Amino acid sequence: MKTLKLVPLFLIAFLFCNYSAVAQEDDDEFEEESSLTTVKAVYLGMVGDVYTFSYKDEDGVEDKMTFDKITDEVKKMYDLTTKALVGKTFELTFSTENVPDEDDEDILTSVNTIISLKQL
């Protein structure tokens, strides 16, 4: 009879442990992933608050990429808000972070940040 009374307790403990494991897996999806990439790119200018560059991918196809953020070091070295640097070629190192969207936390948004910039 005592064993029968412990069954609901073990069942509740088992369900709680499973819920905790699932909740932890869901949290891992929202961890910010960051990676550094370096490319040769041509500065196209600013559109709103976003910096736009053109580059060629591995297949030689020209594509554009945008950057939402820029480090303070790069801001001190280059004033990308002026048109003087438009058309110039740079070696560009940037990071990409996947962060939860402001409007819908279930959606991840990629945020590109310029880490370093060197005019070629």
N, C-alpha and C positions, 0 to 999 in steps of 0.2 A: 504494500500500500504506500509506503514512503517513496518507493521508486516511481510510482505513478504520479505523485505530487511534484517530482523534480522534472518530469518531461516538459511541461510548459516553460519552465525556467530555462532549460537547455534549448528549447525551440526559439525562445525570445533572444537568447544570447547568440545563437547561430544566425538568425535573421539580422541582428544588429551588426555582427561582424561582416556579413555579406554586403549590407548597405554601406558600411564604412569603406569597404574595398572598392565598390562601384563609384562612390562619391569621390574617392581619391583619384581614380582613373579619369573622371570628368575634369577635375581640377588640372591634371597634367596637360590636357588638351589646350588650356589657355596660357601655359607658360610661354613667355616671350622667347622665341628662337631668334638667334642673331648669328649672322654670318658675314664675313668680309669678302668683298669682291673688288678687283681692280680691272678697269677697262680704259681703253683709249677712246675719248669721246669729244665731240664738238659742242660747244655751248651755244644753245639756241636762244636763250633769254629766259625771262620770267613771265609766267602767265599767272596773274594774281599773286599768291604767296608761294608759288611752286616754281622750282628751278627745273628747266628742261634741257636735256642733252640728247644728241644723236650719236649712235654708235653702230658698228657692224657686228653682227653675231658670228658664231662659228662657221656658218654657211656663207658668210659674206653679204647677208641681207641687212640693209639699213633699217634700223628701228629707233624709236625714241623711248626715253625713260625720264621719269619725273622724280624730284626729290622734295620731300616735305620739310626736312630739317637740314641744318648745316652747323658744323661745330664752330665754336667761337674762334678757334685758331684759323680756320679757313676764312671766316669773315674778316679777320684782321689782315690776312694776306691778299685777298681778292674782294673787290666790291662788285659782286655779281648783280647788284641792282642797277648798275649803269649799262649802257649799250656798248661801251668801249670794248668789252670782252666777247661780245656776240661774234660767232664765227671762229673763235680761237679754239685750238685743240689742246686738250688736257689729258693728263693721266689722272684718273679719278678713282679713288678708293671709297667704297660706301658699304654701309651695313643695311641689312633688311631685317626688320622685326615684325613678327606677326602678333598683333595686339587685338584685344576685343574691340569691336566696333562701338562707337559712342551711343548709337541708337539701338542696336541689337547685340547684346553681349554673347549671343550664340554664334555670331559671325565674326571671323577673324579678318582683320584688314592689314595689308602689308604697308609698312611705313619705311621709306628709304631715307637714310641720313648720309650726307656727304661727310666723310671722316677726314680725307686729305685730298688736296688738289695741287697738281704741279703742271704749269704751262709748258707745252712742248714746242 
